[in-house]
Amino acid sequence: MQNVTNERGETKSKPKCVVDYNDQMGGADKVDQHLAPYFTSRKREENTNIFFHLLIWPCEIPSFCTVNQEVHDHLNNLE
């Protein structure tokens, strides 16, 4: 076990293999740490889009038919 001080000045005891890994950690590992929040937000955005389209799609066709019928009726009344 090795004592390590973090950014706040707190000392913690960690295994030597963890300390060695953190010291030798490359750019790919640091990028991987930041990918998890990105994918979560993307999944949430995709789910929101799917939900939105599933909610709106059943309303689009009846509203189109209603507007189309009203326009047709209005044009017939003009003649």
Secondary structure, DSSP 8 states (H G I E B T S, - for coil): -EEEE-TTS-EEEE-HHHHHHHHH--HHHHHHHHHHHHHHHHHHHHHHHHHHHHHHHHHHHHHHHHHHHHHHHHHHHH-
